[in-house]
Amino acid sequence: MNLKQGIAVKLFFITLAFFALFISSILIFQSLFFEKFYINRKMDTLEQNVEKFREAYNKTEGSTNILQLARNFEDSNNSKVAVLDKYGYLNFVAGSESREVESASVRVIRQVIDNWNANPGAAMNIRRSGKGSTYIFDNNVYNVRNIVCVLPNNEKGEVIFVVSSLQPVNEASSVIKEFYVYIYIAALVLIIILSLIYSNMISKPLISLNRTASKMVNLNFSEKCIVKSDDEIGNLGNTLNFLSENLNSAMNSLRKANEKLKNDIEQERKLEKMRKEFVGGVSHELKTPISLIEGYAEGIKDNVFQGEDKDYYIDVIIDEAKKMGSLVTDMLDLSQLESGNFKLNCEDFYIDKLINSTVRKYYTLFNEREIDVHLNLNNNVLTCGDSMRIEQVLTNFITNSIRHTENNGKISIDMRESSDKVYIYVKNLGDNIEKEDLSKIWDKFYKIDKSRNRSLGGTGLGLAITKNILMLHKSDFGVENFNGGVAFYFSLELSEDARIEKLKVLT
């Protein structure tokens, strides 16, 4: 409260001093320059009006009309007019109705004309130049200063004299000085009002600053300083708001960091769980072939198997070794794809031809199981991608369909084009995938058959590898059930040439 009172007192005296200086400056200016300004302005205005009078005078005929014109001019300019003919005689003085009654102004103008006649050289110069002369004439008799404007009228060979008294300027100065007494009183009232307004303007933002700072002490950053000024207090308020925002941001960052730490711990737990599942999956997948190889190898070594039985079990050992090799290859392939450093060898290729060549590799298997295969493909569809990896995707989808299609079943591969992509659908007739399994089948070692029946084949890594390949291609892919079967699908970008060709067809 003391701070507020101190600022209010300071503002009061500053405002008082400012207005006192301001009003004093006006008074000094008025005392020093007002009279000069008024005289100069009066002389300029009188010169302009006399020239207009000369033009009207030359166009007016008849003494009565001329006198009326002169009287109108005198009334408008608070002056007296006289005209001197070319011989130096007074033609008329507008204000004199009789020679017996003459005003002081008429006597002044006659005195001016007498001075004019007494100085024939100056009179001759004005007549020859055609330019008028305006000057101040002091009349010592009446103690009055006058403005005299002399303008030659060469059209009639006359000279026009106009005399205007400067007495009104002295009267105006007196009135103004008296008026400034009231100005001082009004200024005092204004100073008091302004000091109250200023003190409120200063104290209000300070209270807001204090309230905001108090909130910040309690780690509450919701309060903001409402300061609209651009002065130091406004800058302080903005700085305090900035500090509040930064502290609030820092607190939020700490909260987010704490939340992230919790999430990282949770993620670490999930990764540990996945690692255990991965190790368990690998162990399970390797345990059976290792046991078979070990058992059959010992039997062969001990001559338990003879003849055709021996050859059969040797074939089993070879087959299981191949499965183990495939599993290791898939594990290395998946590790490479998930490393983040794998780069695709992208090129333009015809996806329809790649599908045909891939399907052709499985014709023997299709015939053995009497599976009906339908290809609904467009011809010469040029796409962009890693053809070797896309063939791997097709192989995984086709072999997966074969494993889940019964004998005498049906598999179809369809194609659908858009303006910039082509979609490939691999469908097989069979049981639908349960909803809870749809999002999990892309996980490593995840099998719909929870018993991990080896008769279905596969390493459990095919779809995980497929997912990573398609993600690198930025492909839209997925799996969906339909009535009586399952469809896997993915998309590929059309090549630049194919897109341009499509645009040409559309236009």
Secondary structure by P-SEA (a helix, b strand, c coil): caaaaaaaaaaaaaaaaaaaaaaaaaaaaaaccaaaaaaaaaaaaaaaaaaaaaaaaaacccaaaaaaaaaaaaaaccbbbbbbcccccccccccccccccccaaaaaaaaaaaaaaacaaaaaaaaaacbbbbbbbbcccccbbbbbbbbbcccccbbbbbbbbaaaaaaaaaaaaaaaaaaaaaaaaaaaaaaaaaaaaaaaaaaaaaaaaaaaaacccccccccccccaaaaaaaaaaaaaaaaaaaaaaaaaaaaaaaaaaaaaaaaaaaaaaaaaaaaaaaaaaaaaaaaaaaaaaaccccaaaaaaaaaaaaaaaaaaaaaaaaaaaaaaaaccccccbbbbbcaaaaaaaaaaaaaaaaaaabbbbbbbcccccccccaaaaaaaaaaaaaaaaaaaccccbbbbbbbbbcccbbbbbbbbbccccccccccccccccccccccccccccccccaaaaaaaaaaaaccccccccccccccccccccccaaaaaaaaaaac
